[in-house]
Amino acid sequence: MTDTVTDRFLRYVVIDTQSDPKSSTQPSTEKQKNLGRILVEELLAIGLADAHLDEHGYVYATIPSNVDKPVPVICFCSHMDTAPDFTGTNVKPQVVRNYAGGDIRLPGDPQQVIRVSDHPELGNQIGNDIITTDGTTLLGADDKAGLAEIMTAAQVLIDNPEIKHGTIKLLFTPDEEVGRGVDKADLKKLGAAFGYTVDGETAGHIEDETFSADGVDITIQGVAIHPGFAKGKMENAIKIAGAIIERLPKDIAPETTAGRDGFIHPIGVTGSMEKATLGFIVRDFDEAGLAVKEKMLEDIVKSVMAEFPRSSYAFEVKEQYRNMKAILGRHPDIVENAVEAIRRAGMTPVRGSIRGGTDGSRLSYMGLPCANIFAGGHAFHSPLEWISRQDMERSVATLVELAKIWEERA
């Protein structure tokens, strides 16, 4: 098998693997296993004899060490699901070869245009091959690019035994996009000491910090009564929910923040006159900031509820993940080795923070410290998603160099 990273990527993106936040199963959608089975077949074909898909939708495999000395066991991880934010059904990838610059209009929906003004990284892609959708679906580079890159790196290491490396574990997860990507991951079976999620954006970037994240569910119990007899009696739960959303601070929202600023973000409203439920995500780079924002949100709820004395509310906070920096700070070689691998692969390393999280955030707190390496995609979760062939190849080179560096420095 001599597939390029682009061959693999184009094969994977046409398989619908969207996860479903409303589902209680693991994986949340059975169709994610369709890709998992293909990945196992390909891993077995390149010689990874223990590759398998478990009942929860996780793919495990091992690249055996080819040296006698002890080398820390590392893990490369990416996720198989795509985001529920935009459809991933019937993906039609397009390849713009030898990109000459300028905006890219997507043929399936002429209203969808990847504009250079919105995507300045396109300025670094002149002469490269750009892969997009036709504008009617997301592409799935998040994180099928990571899958393709890890799979290709595995093939390079197996086909070139002169490249010395220790044992490398591969982990492909379901349901990352709905926050359950490592719920059923078996770290004892995985047997790795350190890890790297290949789930970042711009080529050359290595990230060792994420948001800390909570979810907040607010349930409003209103007072329902026939509208013909409602004067002075009805307290409409839908209107109460609307009043809460209206009072959210405009400057603490995803669309008005950047850098290290956190936010409060409503992600769902359902209900009736009698009862309404609001879902929020709250993000900040430190837990103190998270607590401040959650208190701010509950204070808003209390102030609204004071105007509806016969109604009541419940306010539930659920921890989602925490900033990986606290864990990675104890293991500086994880990031240092990745920085050196990026440099050896011909790029200038850029260390940064993620305004979000990855499986690596939770894996770090579960006992598998993980940094996040670029996969090369852009405009995730949207029909404007794009990636270049050359950046995927740079990611493959980085992973191969990373395997070599852990062996050299053992």
N, C-alpha and C positions, 0 to 999 in steps of 0.2 A: 504494500500500500504506500503510495507516494503522494498522497493528497497534500496540497498546499494549505496554508491557514485560510486562504480565501475560499478554496474548494469546500472546506469543512464549514466555514461560516455560512456560505450560501446554502448549504444543505440543511443546516440547523435552523436557520431563521424561518423557513417555510413550514416548520412544524409548530402548530399552535400549542403553546404551553402556559397560557395565562393562568395565574392563580386567582383565587376567589376569597376575598376577606369575609364573606358571609357564610362560607362553608366551615363546618366543624371537623371535617375529616382531615387525615394526614396521609398523603398530600391533599391539599384543598381541592384539587382537580385531578382526576385519574389520567387526563391526557398528558400531564407532565411526564408520566412513566413511559409514554411513547418515545420521547427523546431519550430518556434514561436507558431504555432497552437498546436503542441504536448506539449510544455511547459505549455501553458494555460490549456490544458486538465488535465495535472498532478497537476498543482497548484489548480485547482478546486477540484480535487479528494482528495487532502490532507486538504481541508477546507478553502482555500483562495477565498472567494466568489466573490471578485471584480476583479479577474484575467481576463485580456483581451488583445487582440492583436489589435493595431490600424492600420489605413490605411497605415501608413508609415513603418510598420514592427517592432514597439516597443511593448514589453510586459511589462505590469504594474501589480503589485499585492501588497497587504497589509497583513502583519502579525499583527493583532490587539494587542494592549497593553493588558497585563493581570494584571496590577497594577493600583491603584487609583491615585498615585502621578504623577505629570507631569514629563515626561522624554523626552529629546530631541529626535525628530524623526530622525532616521538614515536610510540610503539607502545602500543596497548591489547591486552592478552593475557588470555585465559582458557582453561580446558581443557574438553574435550568429554567425557572419561570420568568415570564415577562409580566409587566405591570398591568393591573386592571384599569388604569387611568384611560387607556385608549385601546381600541381593538387590535388584537394580534392574529386575527383570523384571515386566512387567504393573503398572506404577505407576498408581495411581488417585488423582490429586490431589483434595483437598477444599478448598473455600474457606469459611472461617468469616467471614461478612460482619459488619461493625460489631461486632467483638469487644467483649463487655461485661465481660470479666474472668473470672477463675476458671480451673480446670483444663479442659483440652480432652481428652475421651475420644475415641479414634479408632475409627470404626465397624467397620472390618474385623477388629479384634482388641481387644475390650474391656479386655484386660489392659494395653494400651498407652495410657498417659495422659501428656499433656504437663502436668506439674504446675508451678504458679506457684512453688512452693518450690524447684524444681530449675531453673527458667528465669525468674529475676527480671526479665529484659528484657521479659517479657510485660506487666509493670506499666507500661511505656512505650508499649504498643500499644493501649490502650483506644480504641475507635472505629475502629480500623484493620481491614483485611481480611487475615486470617491464612490462609496456604496450608499445608496439611499433607498427609501421605499418609493412606491408610485404616488404617495401622498394620501392614501386611503386607510393606511394602517400604521402602527409603529413598526420599527425595523426589528427590534429585539437585540441590538448590539449590547444592551444591558439585559443579560450578561452573556449572550451567546458568543460575543467576541471573546470573553474570558474563557469560555469552554473551548472554542476553536484554538485559542493560543496555548492553553495547557495541553490539549490533545496533540497539537503539532510539536510542542517542546518535548512531550513524552516520546513521540516517534523519533525525533532527532537524537535523543539520548539513547534510545534502544538501538537505533541504526548505526550509531557511532560510538562503539565501546571504548575508543581511545579517549573520549571525554570522561574524565574521572569524576565520580559523584558518590555520595552516600545514598541511603535509602530515602526515597521520596514517596510520600503518600498523596493520593489524589482523592478529593472529596467534592462531589457535585451535589448540590442541595436543591430541594424544592422550596417554594413558598417564601423565599427571601423578601419578595415585594410586599407581602402581607404581614411581615414581622415574625414569621414562624420558621425561618430558614434553618435553625439549628435545634428546634424543639426536640427532635428525636435523633439527633446525631449521636452516634456511639463513639465517644472519644477514646474509650478503652480499646475498642476494636481498631480504631484508626491508628493509635500508637505513635503519634507524632509529638515532638517537643515544642516546635514552633510552627507558625504558618504564615501564609500570604494569601489574602483574597485578591484575585485578579478581577477587580470590579471598579476601577477608577476611570478617569476621563482622559485628560490630555497626555500625550506621549511624554515620557520623562518624569512624570509626577509620582511621588511616593508620599503616602499620607499616613500619619501616625496619631491623628486626633480626629474624633468625630463629635457630633452633638451628643449630649445626654438627652434622653427622650422619655416622655411619659405620654400615655393616652388618658383623656378625661372624658367620662360619660356623665352627662347631666340628665336626670329624669325629672320632668315637671308634671305634677299632678294638679290639674286645674279643677274648675267647678263647671260641670256640664248641666245644661237645662234647656228646655225647649226655647228656641229663639223668640217665640211669640210671648214668652213670659220671663224674659231674661233680664229686664232692666233692674240694675242694682244687685243682681244675683250671679250672673254668669261671669266666670273668669276663664277665658279661652286659653288653653295651654299652647296653642299654636302662636297666638299673639304674644304670650309671655316669652316663648322661645325667640320670636322675632325681635323683641325688645332687648334680649340679652345680646344677640348678634349685633344689633344696631349700636350698642354701647361699647363694643370692643374697640380698644385704641387702634387708630389707623396706622400708627407708626411702629406697631409691634406685630406686623403681619409679614408673611413670606414675600409679598409683592413690594414691600417697602423697606426691607432689611437686606443687609449683605455683610460680608466679612465675618466678624465674631458676634454679631447681634443675633439674639434668639428671637423666637416669635410664639404667638398663640394663633392657632389656625383651625377654624371650623371645617370639618370634613364630612359632616352628615347631619341632616335634620329629618326626622320622621315624626308623625303624630296625628292626633285628632284633637277635637275640642277638649276632650277630657284629659288626655295624656300625650306628652311630647317628649322626645329624646333627642339630645344634641350630642354629637361626637366631636372631640377636639384632639389635636396633637399639640403638645407643648415641647419646645426645643430650646436648649441653651448649652453652651460649652462647659458650664460647671453646675453642680447640683444646687448651689445656693441660688443661682439665677433661675433655675428651674422652679425652685420653691417660691421665689418672689412672683413669678408669672402665674403660678397656680393659685397663690393667695389673691393676686389681682383679679383672676378670673372668678374666683368664688365671691370676692367682694362685689363684683359686678352683678353676679347672680343674686346675692343678698339684697342689693339696692333695688333691683327690679322686683324681687319677690315682696319687698316691703309695700309695694303698690297693689299687691294682690293678697290681702291678709288671709283669705280662706283657702289659698293654694299652698302647696308644699313642694319641696324639691329634695333630690338625693344627688350627691356629688361624689363620684368615685374616681380615684386616681389609680392607674395601672402602670407600673414600671415597664418600659419597653426595652431600652438598652442604655448603657452608660459609656462615657467617653473612654475610648481605648487607651488614651494617653497615660492614664494612671497605671496601667499594667505595662505598657511598652516602655515606660520610663525605667523600669527595673531590668530591662533586657535590651540595652542599646545596640547590641550587635545585630539584632533583627533588622533595624532600619539602616545601620551602617553598611551591612552587607548588601542590602537592596540598593542603596545609593551608589556603591561601587559597581554593582551589576549594571545599573542604568548607564553609568559612565563608560563602562567597557563596551556596552552595546552602541556607543557612539552618540549619546545624548548628554545634555547638561541636566543633572538631577535637580528637581525642584521639590522641596519638602513643603507639605501644606496640611490643611485641615479640610475635613469634609463637612459641608453643610447638610448633613444627613448621617446615615449609618450604614454599615454593611454587616454581613454575617460575622465579620471579624470582630466587631464590637462585642457581641455576645460570646463568641468563642474565646476571646481574651479573658473574660470573667469566668468562663467555665473551665479554665485551666490550659487553654491553647492560645498563647499570646500571638496575635496576628496583626501585621501591618497590611496596608492596602496599596496595591500596585496598579498603575494605569492599564486599562484595556484598550483605550484609544477612541472610544465612542463619544458622541456629542448629542446634545438636545434629547436626552433620555425621556422616555414616557410620552413621546409626541410623534406625529407624522413627519416632523422635520428631522428626525434622528438620522445621523450619518456617521460614517467611519471611513478611514482610508486603508487600503491594502497595505501600504507601507508602514503605517502605525501599528497594524496588527503584527507585521513581521518584526518590528522593533520590540514588541512585547514578547514574542517568541524568543528572540535573541537575549532579552533581559532574563527570562526564566532559565535559559540554558546557562548563562553566565552566573546566575545566582546559585544554581546547583554546583557549579565548579568552585565558586568562592567558599561555600560551606565546607567542601572537601579540602580545599587548600588550607583553610584556617583552622581545621580541626586539630 
